[in-house]
Structure formats: C-alpha cells, structure tokens
Amino acid sequence: MVKIEDDLKKKILRAQQIEINEYYVYLKLAKLVKHKKNSSIFKRIAKDEMKHYNFFKKFTKVDLKPNRLKVFWYILLANVFGVVFGLRLMESGEIFAQDIYKEFKNKLPGIDLIIKDEVEHESKLIDLIKEEKLMYAGSVVLGLNDALVELTGALAGFTFAFRNAEIIAIAGLVTGIAASLSMAASEYLSVKTDEGAKNPLVGAFYTGGAYLITVIFLIFPFFVLSNVFGSLVWTLINATIVILLFTFYISIAKKLSFRRRFLEMFFISMGVALVSFCIGYIIRMLIGIDI
C-alpha cells in the first residue's frame, strides 16, 4: 500500500478534480456535436478521463463532483469559438496536470499509463477532429490580414490627404465594402479551383465577412471623433486589438507561436500604415489638396 502524505494527497485531489471536470466536458461535447466521428472521439476521451479519475480515487478514497462553472465555461467556449479552440484552451489552462503527473512518477505505481494517455493519446485524438471553424480559418486569416493591411494603410493615407473625418470615414467605408466583395469573389474562385473539401461559397463568406467586420471596426473612430489624428490613433489601437485577439485564437487552436505571429502581423500592418501616411502627406504637398 502506497503511503500518501497530506501534501501529496492535495495534489492528487487536484489532479482527480481536473480529470472529473474534463470527463464531463468531453461527455457533453459528445452529445452536442453533430458529426458522428467527432462524437465517437469525445466518447473515447471521456472514457479515458474517467479511467484516470478512478485511478487517482484509489489513492485518495474520495468521491469528487465536477466543477460545474468550469464545465459550463469550456462548453460555452467550444460552442462560440469552436470545439478545438475550447479544448486546446482547456489543455493549456491545466498546465498543473502535466507538471504534477511527472512528480507522481516515482510515487504512484501505474502513473506512467496515465501520462502516456495525457501526452499522446488525447492530443492525437483532438488532432483528428474535423471542424468547419478551423477548416476555414485560412479564409478568415486572408480576410483579416488584407483588411488590416489595406484599410489601416488607406485610412492613414486618407488622414493626411483629406484631414476631414467624415470624408475619411465615407472613403474608407466605400473602399472597405468594395474590397470585401472583391476578396470574397477571389476566395470563391480560389477554393473552387482547388477542388478540395472546402465549400467555395462558405469560404467566400468567411473571407468577405472577416474583411467587412474588420473594416467597420477600423473605420468606427472616424464616425465618432472629429479630430482625424485622434481617430487614426484609435484606429491603430483597434487594429492592434484585432491582431491580438485573432492571433490568440489561432495560436491556441492550431498550437502555433503566439509571439511570432502577433509581431509579424503587427509590424506588417503598422509598417504599411506608416508608409501610406507618408504617401498621403506627399500627395497633399504635391497636388495641394485642401478639403
């Protein structure tokens, strides 16, 4: 019989709590998702989580109830932002489990099988999940990237060329709507040519929609403030927020480097904005626009 000290028992109880929470998350997802393959994957993972829970229970001799708030939170995230995002975030939020299981290695007989499940089996299963939100992530990236680079640059150029908030807002909106339709059409033709699993119309919707939403968010300050330079600063802040949120989503869902992708998108967008601002200044000086 393994002797369990109080400090070790507390850690085992925490690990046991994580397992029962995740069991209920996967079980609920198995019932919620429509795709049969995804449902079977979640049932398999839920079964493993219950096996892990019972393993720890042998040492604690305690029955635990799931944390309903945490279960609700991860199910909500999965419904709103996609199943893979919700699960990856849950994984990253439970760093404790990965570290503590290593500590259990020489103290709990049989823990090696649990570690193997956690590190390899579940991760591989999650990679098998097919999801529309993630399948069309490339289309969303295309729409966001283009909107951030093109419109941030255009608004910066318009700011110095026109110096009138209403005209800048209208010019930016017309430019943005036209560009979003153009982007949607381009994505439709691109996806149709590839003849892959993606639907051309859905791809066009994600690209054009992402572009248009970003356009509205970037232009909004010019409809609110009369000071064009204050509006431009607000727009650049909005652009940074979009980059931050989307980079966080993609880095979690696809297990990519957050820092690298954020800095890449940030410097490209801000660099184009700076160049466009300078072009607007030069055009104003050469042509003598005065509005």
QUIDAQUI-V347722 format. One record per residue. SS is DSSP state (h for helix, s for strand, l for the rest). PSI is psi in whole degrees, -180 to 180 (none if undefined). Layout:
{{SS | PSI} {SS | PSI}}
This chain:
{{l | 131} {l | 128} {l | 125} {l | 114} {l | 162} {h | -44} {h | -42} {h | -39} {h | -39} {h | -41} {h | -39} {h | -40} {h | -38} {h | -43} {h | -40} {h | -38} {h | -41} {h | -44} {h | -42} {h | -34} {h | -48} {h | -32} {h | -46} {h | -34} {h | -51} {h | -36} {h | -43} {h | -40} {h | -36} {h | -32} {h | -28} {h | -39} {l | 148} {l | -32} {l | 121} {h | -38} {h | -44} {h | -42} {h | -43} {h | -35} {h | -45} {h | -37} {h | -39} {h | -43} {h | -41} {h | -40} {h | -42} {h | -41} {h | -39} {h | -36} {h | -42} {h | -42} {h | -46} {h | -31} {h | -48} {h | -32} {h | -31} {h | -30} {h | -31} {h | -27} {l | 29} {l | 137} {l | 132} {l | 148} {l | 152} {l | 152} {l | 101} {h | -36} {h | -44} {h | -43} {h | -46} {h | -43} {h | -46} {h | -33} {h | -40} {h | -46} {h | -41} {h | -38} {h | -39} {h | -48} {h | -1} {l | 146} {h | -47} {h | -42} {h | -48} {h | -43} {h | -40} {h | -39} {h | -39} {h | -42} {h | -47} {h | -28} {h | -13} {l | 44} {h | -32} {h | -45} {h | -46} {h | -42} {h | -43} {h | -31} {h | -34} {h | -35} {h | -31} {h | -15} {l | -42} {l | 7} {l | -26} {l | 109} {l | 131} {l | -3} {h | -23} {h | -38} {h | -36} {h | -45} {h | -42} {h | -43} {h | -48} {h | -44} {h | -39} {h | -59} {h | -54} {h | -41} {h | -43} {h | -38} {h | -43} {h | -35} {h | -21} {l | -13} {l | 130} {l | 128} {l | 136} {h | -44} {h | -39} {h | -33} {h | -37} {l | 15} {h | -36} {h | -38} {h | -40} {h | -43} {h | -43} {h | -47} {h | -44} {h | -48} {h | -48} {h | -42} {h | -44} {h | -47} {h | -52} {h | -51} {h | -36} {h | -43} {h | -44} {h | -45} {h | -37} {h | -42} {h | -44} {h | -36} {h | -47} {h | -28} {h | -43} {h | -41} {l | 34} {l | 116} {h | -43} {h | -45} {h | -41} {h | -43} {h | -46} {h | -45} {h | -42} {h | -39} {h | -45} {h | -46} {h | -44} {h | -45} {h | -45} {h | -42} {h | -37} {h | -40} {h | -40} {h | -43} {h | -41} {h | -43} {h | -41} {h | -42} {h | -38} {h | -49} {h | -38} {h | -47} {h | -39} {h | -37} {h | -36} {h | -30} {l | 42} {l | -156} {l | -19} {l | 146} {l | 126} {h | -41} {h | -41} {h | -42} {h | -43} {h | -40} {h | -46} {h | -43} {h | -52} {h | -40} {h | -45} {h | -40} {h | -48} {h | -42} {h | -42} {h | -39} {h | -50} {h | -43} {h | -37} {h | -35} {h | -26} {h | -47} {h | -33} {h | -20} {h | -17} {h | -45} {l | 145} {l | -24} {l | 112} {h | -34} {h | -34} {h | -39} {h | -41} {h | -43} {h | -44} {h | -41} {h | -43} {h | -35} {h | -43} {h | -41} {h | -41} {h | -39} {h | -44} {h | -47} {h | -44} {h | -50} {h | -45} {h | -39} {h | -39} {h | -45} {h | -51} {h | -40} {h | -35} {h | -51} {h | -36} {l | 8} {l | 52} {l | 167} {l | 118} {h | -50} {h | -47} {h | -47} {h | -38} {h | -49} {h | -38} {h | -52} {h | -39} {h | -51} {h | -33} {h | -49} {h | -47} {h | -32} {h | -45} {h | -40} {h | -42} {h | -45} {h | -43} {h | -38} {h | -43} {h | -39} {h | -42} {h | -40} {h | -44} {h | -44} {h | -42} {h | -41} {h | -41} {h | -45} {h | -27} {l | 36} {l | 134} {l | 99} {l | none}}
